[in-house]
Amino acid sequence: MDSETLNILIDRCKSGQAGAFDALIDLYGNRCFGFFYRLSGNREIAEDLLSELFVKLITKMGSFDGGSFDHWLFTIAGNLFKDHLRSRYRQQKLIEARAREIPPEPDKERSDERSDHLQQALGRLDPETSELIMMRFYADLSFKELAEKRNEPIGTTLCKIHRGLKKLRELMNVPVR
Amino acid sequence: MKETSEQLNTLLEQFADKQTAGQMSEDIRQADQLLTSIPAPTVSLQTLRSIKSQVHGHLAAKLRLRTRAWLASAAGIALIVGGTFFVRTHQPVIPTESVQIALASAIWDDDSLGPLQYQVESIAGQVESLNGQSEVWFEEDAGLGAEIDDLQTIALTTDFWKG
């Protein structure tokens, strides 16, 4: 969807049109779900957070004042996930639980096994790094945007993501130089 | 929007030498490729439908709330306008001084006031006589004070209350 069409859709959402929200859900539902799923490692939690996100957008939409909608949307999604962590789990417990929640299922297809493996690997990264990686991947944010969002020097963000991605590949048993 | 590989190289070269920057860029590219090759599961259509219906419900509630607030403020404004109009069109008529004097004398000269005045005086007399009686009662029961003093002395000098 081009930015002009997206802006029209956002304006319609701001005026409270249910159809526009449906279109927005169709457009971003899967990406946001993937973001939440990769962070939480749990389908139910990801679905709950997805629902919470779109309900929250009803009241938040008015505060969107241009710029990158993806950036804005995934910032809200990231904050929602942090709230979820704060309210329901201690971060370390979640990481442990995540590893336990995903037992290997030999009957599944190879792609599912790899997905589970990736999920476990993500669970072993610290939550901050895995959120950064997911934010970059799903929200399509540049390092500069991520650094601005986190209010830190770009070198720090670059270093964290590079280190995280490298570790992720190691955990996935992909040869790293 | 993510950087292109050239932009990423340029960015990394600001922090590391050309060779290290190239390696870092390659690491990031390969990790991105890895993530792309393993997509996350998709959300079910049923969940999407349920989210849409939740959103519709919230939008309807918001609309109801907004309509209610609008109606309440419209009613408030109507009330203020109506009240102002009423007050302006119904100014109390203040009689002139001579009419006021005439009215006052007419009230006080009214014959029906006599019995009322008599009743008021009679009630006042009754109140006064009751006042006098209470004083007499207090004087008659002057021994009561001595009895209270005795009881206090007993209470202070004995230990009966300790059980």
Interface residues (C-beta under 8 A of the other chain):
Chain A: G16 A18 F21 D22 I25 D26 G29 N30 F33 G34 F35 Y37 R38 R43 A46 E47 L50 S51 F54 V55 I58 T59 S68 S111 R114 S115 L118 I133 R136 F137 D140 L141 S142 F143 K144 I154 G155 L158 C159 I161 H162 L165 K166 L168 R169 M172 V174 V176 R177
Chain B: M1 K2 E3 L8 L11 L12 Q14 F15 Q23 M24 D27 I28 Q30 A31 D32 L34 L35 S37 I38 P39 A40 P41 T42 V43 T47 L48 S50 I51 K52 Q54 V55 H56 H58 L59 K62 L63
